[in-house]
């Protein structure tokens, strides 16, 4: 007889995938159909971007910030934008900003590994985690006493709500089963498989820390692996932040009540909502890029498409970057170019001590809308 679930005991009998329960019904299939259609529109929209890597770099920055915020790691937009402009030395970055930047590096590093290996595998999972946490560690060791708590504060440790599996070879075996489920055709649509796999990964909780962020990156990589997205761009963490309590409640609902439907409905809604939002961001950025180029070209003969794309690749830009693109050889010429961009309102100047940043306010407005 199967033992009842106990949140204080390692969940070593976490069921293998695929789920044995029939999880599809008319309501869920309808929600899945809508999410699939909107996601396909997003993937089509990505083809409109002249240089996808530049623009996607911008969008992934917000995903990185929001995903780390879910784990109660906060940084300001200003600190983040300064950091990615490379105007601030890494040693001078605060710890939270470093965490966000490592998330973005892990996302793109995972994308590179996925392209190289042709499918999600243990190397991809571990490399993503290692970049997020800046470590050489791998899976939890069998004796690691890891528990999940909620309601923690400075005054109390919080209540244990879940104890993930542990023991000799248990994590490795469950990860192998997870990857087999993800990489094998079993009749379940990839979008639904992603949602099932996300629960399973969080339930396995294979690492000491960073599991949530690693899992959310794996979501995006799996969509790329299954050809649902050409690049790992889906602003999923924004929805999770807005519905954070539901996120954790519904994850636990699968564990405690085998309630797959509520969890899958949540994830399909999240995909639909964030695909719409990401589509809108892309549309707004492309429209603004076109308007900025036409406006600048009327006054500045030296203004190019390459420069225009670069100005929309990150909110803060360095003067030397403009110099590299325009080929301005002298400081006098480069200073004149920057002054012209500021005078036209294409960039604004932000001073922070001895540092001077050039800011694309139109891009910030779109990203923060």
C-alpha positions as CSV (number, residue, x, y, z in Angstrom):
1,X,0.0,0.0,0.0
2,X,1.3,3.4,-1.0
3,X,2.3,5.6,2.0
4,X,0.4,8.9,2.3
5,X,2.3,12.0,1.4
6,X,4.2,13.6,4.3
7,X,5.8,17.1,3.7
8,X,8.4,16.3,6.4
9,X,9.7,13.2,4.8
10,X,11.8,13.1,1.6
11,X,9.5,12.5,-1.3
12,X,11.4,9.6,-2.7
13,X,8.3,8.0,-4.2
14,X,7.7,11.0,-6.4
15,X,5.9,9.3,-9.4
16,X,7.8,8.9,-12.6
17,X,6.7,10.5,-15.8
18,X,4.5,10.5,-17.7
19,X,1.6,11.0,-15.3
20,X,-0.6,7.9,-15.0
21,X,-3.7,10.1,-14.5
22,X,-5.6,11.2,-17.6
23,X,-4.8,14.9,-17.5
24,X,-6.6,16.2,-20.7
25,X,-10.2,17.4,-20.9
26,X,-12.1,19.8,-23.2
27,X,-11.4,22.9,-21.0
28,X,-7.7,22.2,-20.8
29,X,-7.4,21.5,-24.6
30,X,-9.2,24.7,-25.4
31,X,-6.8,26.7,-23.1
32,X,-3.8,24.8,-24.7
33,X,-5.1,25.7,-28.2
34,X,-5.1,29.4,-27.4
35,X,-1.7,29.3,-25.8
36,X,-0.2,27.4,-28.8
37,X,-1.7,29.9,-31.3
38,X,-0.3,33.0,-29.4
39,X,3.1,31.3,-29.0
40,X,3.2,30.6,-32.7
41,X,2.5,34.2,-33.4
42,X,5.4,35.2,-31.2
43,X,7.7,32.8,-33.0
44,X,6.6,34.3,-36.3
45,X,7.2,37.8,-34.9
46,X,10.8,36.9,-34.0
47,X,11.5,36.6,-37.8
48,X,10.7,40.3,-38.2
49,X,13.7,41.3,-36.1
50,X,16.6,42.4,-38.3
51,X,19.2,41.2,-35.8
52,X,17.5,38.8,-33.3
53,X,20.4,38.4,-30.9
54,X,20.6,42.2,-30.3
55,X,16.9,42.7,-29.6
56,X,16.4,39.5,-27.7
57,X,19.3,40.5,-25.5
58,X,17.1,43.3,-24.3
59,X,14.0,41.2,-23.6
60,X,16.0,38.5,-21.8
61,X,17.3,41.1,-19.4
62,X,13.8,41.7,-18.0
63,X,13.1,37.9,-17.8
64,X,16.4,37.6,-15.9
65,X,15.4,40.4,-13.5
66,X,11.9,39.0,-12.9
67,X,13.0,35.4,-12.5
68,X,15.5,36.3,-9.8
69,X,12.9,38.6,-8.1
70,X,10.6,35.5,-7.7
71,X,13.4,34.2,-5.4
72,X,13.4,37.5,-3.5
73,X,16.5,38.8,-5.1
74,X,16.0,42.4,-6.1
75,X,18.0,44.9,-8.1
76,X,17.1,48.3,-9.5
77,X,16.6,48.9,-13.2
78,X,19.3,51.6,-13.0
79,X,21.9,49.2,-11.5
80,X,21.1,46.6,-14.1
81,X,21.2,48.9,-17.1
82,X,24.6,50.3,-15.9
83,X,26.0,46.8,-15.5
84,X,25.0,45.6,-19.0
85,X,26.5,48.7,-20.5
86,X,29.8,47.5,-19.1
87,X,30.3,51.0,-17.6
88,X,30.6,49.5,-14.1
89,X,33.4,47.1,-13.2
90,X,32.2,43.7,-12.1
91,X,33.9,44.1,-8.7
92,X,31.7,47.2,-8.1
93,X,28.4,45.5,-8.8
94,X,26.1,44.7,-5.9
95,X,25.4,41.0,-5.2
96,X,21.8,41.1,-6.5
97,X,22.8,42.7,-9.8
98,X,25.4,40.0,-10.3
99,X,22.8,37.3,-9.7
100,X,20.5,38.8,-12.4
101,X,23.4,39.0,-14.9
102,X,24.4,35.4,-14.2
103,X,20.8,34.3,-14.9
104,X,21.0,36.0,-18.3
105,X,24.4,34.4,-19.0
106,X,23.0,31.0,-17.9
107,X,20.1,31.4,-20.3
108,X,22.3,32.1,-23.3
109,X,24.9,29.6,-22.2
110,X,22.1,27.0,-22.0
111,X,20.9,28.0,-25.5
112,X,24.4,27.5,-26.9
113,X,24.8,24.1,-25.2
114,X,21.3,23.0,-26.5
115,X,22.2,24.0,-30.1
116,X,25.5,22.0,-29.8
117,X,24.0,18.9,-28.1
118,X,20.7,18.9,-30.2
119,X,18.5,18.1,-27.2
120,X,18.2,18.8,-23.5
121,X,20.5,16.6,-21.4
122,X,22.1,16.5,-18.0
123,X,25.0,18.6,-19.3
124,X,22.6,21.4,-20.2
125,X,20.8,21.3,-16.8
126,X,24.0,21.3,-14.8
127,X,25.7,24.0,-16.8
128,X,22.7,26.3,-16.4
129,X,22.7,25.8,-12.7
130,X,26.5,26.3,-12.5
131,X,26.3,29.6,-14.3
132,X,23.4,30.8,-12.2
133,X,25.2,30.0,-8.9
134,X,28.7,30.7,-10.2
135,X,29.8,27.3,-8.9
136,X,31.4,24.0,-10.0
137,X,28.9,21.9,-7.9
138,X,26.4,19.6,-9.4
139,X,23.4,17.7,-7.9
140,X,22.8,17.6,-4.2
141,X,24.7,14.9,-2.3
142,X,22.6,12.1,-0.7
143,X,23.1,13.5,2.9
144,X,22.1,17.1,2.1
145,X,19.2,18.0,4.4
146,X,17.3,20.3,2.0
147,X,13.7,21.4,2.8
148,X,11.3,24.0,1.3
149,X,10.0,26.5,3.7
150,X,7.3,29.2,3.3
151,X,6.7,32.2,5.6
152,X,10.3,32.7,6.5
153,X,11.4,36.0,8.2
154,X,14.2,37.3,10.3
155,X,12.2,36.3,13.4
156,X,11.2,32.8,12.4
157,X,12.4,30.0,10.2
158,X,9.1,29.4,8.4
159,X,7.1,26.2,8.0
160,X,8.4,23.2,6.1
161,X,6.0,22.7,3.2
162,X,8.0,20.1,1.1
163,X,11.0,17.8,1.5
164,X,12.5,16.9,-1.9
165,X,13.8,13.4,-2.7
166,X,17.2,12.4,-1.4
167,X,19.4,9.3,-1.2
168,X,22.0,7.4,-3.1
169,X,21.4,7.7,-6.9
170,X,17.8,8.9,-6.4
171,X,18.2,12.4,-7.9
172,X,20.1,11.1,-10.9
173,X,17.5,8.4,-11.6
174,X,14.6,10.9,-11.4
175,X,16.5,13.3,-13.7
176,X,17.1,10.5,-16.2
177,X,13.3,9.7,-16.2
178,X,12.5,13.4,-16.6
179,X,14.8,13.8,-19.6
180,X,13.5,10.6,-21.2
181,X,9.9,12.0,-20.9
182,X,11.0,15.3,-22.4
183,X,13.0,13.9,-25.3
184,X,10.7,11.0,-26.2
185,X,7.5,11.2,-28.3
186,X,4.7,10.0,-26.1
187,X,1.6,11.6,-27.5
188,X,1.6,14.6,-25.3
189,X,2.0,18.1,-26.9
190,X,5.3,19.7,-26.2
191,X,3.7,22.8,-24.6
192,X,1.9,20.6,-22.1
193,X,5.0,18.5,-21.6
194,X,6.9,21.6,-20.7
195,X,4.4,22.4,-17.9
196,X,4.5,18.8,-16.6
197,X,8.3,18.7,-16.8
198,X,8.5,22.0,-14.9
199,X,6.6,20.6,-12.0
200,X,8.7,17.5,-12.0
201,X,12.0,19.4,-12.0
202,X,10.9,21.6,-9.1
203,X,9.7,18.5,-7.2
204,X,13.0,16.7,-7.7
205,X,14.8,19.9,-6.6
206,X,18.2,18.5,-7.7
207,X,20.4,21.4,-6.5
208,X,21.1,22.9,-3.1
209,X,19.9,26.3,-4.4
210,X,18.8,27.9,-7.7
211,X,16.3,25.3,-8.7
212,X,13.5,27.8,-9.5
213,X,15.7,29.8,-11.8
214,X,17.2,26.8,-13.4
215,X,13.8,25.3,-14.0
216,X,12.4,28.5,-15.6
217,X,15.4,28.6,-18.0
218,X,14.8,24.9,-18.9
219,X,11.2,25.9,-19.8
220,X,12.5,28.3,-22.5
221,X,15.2,25.9,-23.7
222,X,12.6,23.2,-24.1
223,X,10.4,25.4,-26.3
224,X,13.4,26.1,-28.5
225,X,14.3,22.4,-28.5
226,X,10.8,21.5,-29.7
227,X,10.9,24.2,-32.4
228,X,8.1,26.3,-30.8
229,X,10.5,29.2,-30.4
230,X,13.5,30.1,-32.5
231,X,15.1,31.9,-29.5
232,X,14.6,31.5,-25.7
233,X,12.3,34.5,-25.4
234,X,9.2,34.3,-23.4
235,X,8.6,36.8,-20.6
236,X,7.2,34.0,-18.4
237,X,8.5,35.3,-15.0
238,X,6.5,38.4,-15.3
239,X,3.3,36.4,-15.0
240,X,4.6,34.2,-12.2
241,X,5.5,37.3,-10.1
242,X,2.0,38.7,-10.6
243,X,0.5,35.3,-9.5
244,X,3.3,34.1,-7.2
245,X,1.1,32.6,-4.6
246,X,-0.9,30.6,-7.2
247,X,2.4,29.4,-8.7
248,X,3.5,27.8,-5.4
249,X,0.0,26.7,-4.4
250,X,-0.6,24.8,-7.7
251,X,2.8,23.2,-7.7
252,X,2.0,21.8,-4.2
253,X,-1.5,20.8,-5.5
254,X,0.1,18.3,-7.9
255,X,2.2,16.9,-5.0
256,X,-0.5,16.7,-2.4
257,X,-3.7,16.0,-4.5
258,X,-2.4,14.9,-7.9
259,X,-4.2,18.0,-9.3
260,X,-2.5,18.2,-12.7
261,X,-5.3,20.1,-14.4
262,X,-5.2,23.2,-12.2
263,X,-1.4,23.4,-12.7
264,X,-1.6,22.9,-16.4
265,X,-4.4,25.5,-16.8
266,X,-2.2,28.0,-14.9
267,X,0.8,27.3,-17.1
268,X,-1.2,27.6,-20.3
269,X,-2.6,30.9,-19.1
270,X,0.9,32.0,-18.2
271,X,2.2,31.1,-21.7
272,X,-0.7,32.8,-23.4
273,X,-0.4,36.0,-21.3
274,X,3.3,36.3,-21.6
275,X,3.4,35.5,-25.3
276,X,1.0,38.3,-25.9
277,X,3.1,40.6,-23.7
278,X,6.3,39.7,-25.4
279,X,4.7,40.1,-28.8
280,X,3.7,43.6,-27.8
281,X,7.2,44.5,-26.6
282,X,8.6,43.3,-29.9
283,X,6.0,45.3,-31.9
284,X,6.6,48.4,-29.9
285,X,10.4,48.2,-30.1
286,X,10.4,47.6,-33.9
287,X,8.0,50.5,-34.4
288,X,10.2,52.7,-32.3
289,X,13.3,51.6,-34.0
290,X,11.9,52.5,-37.4
291,X,10.6,55.9,-36.2
292,X,14.0,56.6,-34.6
293,X,15.9,55.7,-37.7
294,X,13.8,57.8,-40.0
295,X,14.0,60.8,-37.6
296,X,17.8,60.5,-37.1
297,X,18.6,60.0,-40.8
298,X,17.0,63.4,-41.7
299,X,19.6,65.2,-39.6
300,X,22.6,62.8,-39.3
301,X,24.1,61.4,-42.5
302,X,26.4,59.2,-40.4
303,X,23.5,57.4,-38.6
304,X,23.3,53.8,-39.8
305,X,20.9,50.8,-39.4
306,X,23.7,49.0,-37.4
307,X,23.9,51.9,-34.9
308,X,20.1,52.1,-34.6
309,X,19.9,48.4,-33.8
310,X,22.7,48.7,-31.2
311,X,21.0,51.6,-29.5
312,X,18.0,49.3,-29.0
313,X,20.0,46.4,-27.8
314,X,20.3,47.8,-24.3
315,X,18.9,50.8,-22.5
316,X,22.3,52.4,-21.5
317,X,25.0,52.7,-24.2
318,X,28.7,53.5,-23.9
319,X,30.3,56.3,-26.0
320,X,33.0,54.0,-27.2
321,X,30.4,51.6,-28.6
322,X,29.0,54.3,-30.8
323,X,32.6,55.1,-31.8
324,X,33.3,51.5,-32.8
325,X,30.1,51.4,-35.0
326,X,30.5,54.8,-36.7
327,X,34.2,54.5,-37.2
328,X,34.8,57.9,-35.5
329,X,38.5,58.1,-35.1
330,X,38.9,61.2,-32.9
331,X,37.5,62.1,-29.6
332,X,36.3,65.4,-31.0
333,X,34.3,63.6,-33.7
334,X,32.8,61.1,-31.3
335,X,31.9,63.9,-28.8
336,X,30.2,65.7,-31.6
337,X,28.2,62.6,-32.6
338,X,27.1,62.0,-29.0
339,X,26.0,65.7,-28.6
340,X,24.0,65.4,-31.8
341,X,22.2,62.3,-30.6
342,X,21.4,64.0,-27.3
343,X,20.3,67.2,-29.0
344,X,17.8,65.3,-31.1
345,X,16.5,63.5,-28.1
346,X,17.5,60.0,-29.3
347,X,19.7,59.6,-26.2
348,X,19.8,61.5,-22.9
349,X,22.7,61.9,-20.5
350,X,22.8,60.4,-17.1
351,X,25.6,61.2,-14.7
352,X,26.5,59.1,-11.7
353,X,29.6,60.5,-10.0
354,X,32.4,60.4,-12.6
355,X,30.5,58.1,-14.9
356,X,28.4,59.3,-17.8
357,X,25.8,57.1,-19.4
358,X,23.9,57.6,-22.6
359,X,20.3,56.5,-22.2
360,X,17.7,55.3,-24.7
361,X,14.6,56.6,-22.9
362,X,12.2,55.2,-25.6
363,X,13.5,51.7,-25.0
364,X,13.2,52.0,-21.2
365,X,9.6,53.3,-21.6
366,X,8.7,50.2,-23.7
367,X,10.5,47.7,-21.3
368,X,8.8,49.2,-18.2
369,X,5.3,49.6,-19.7
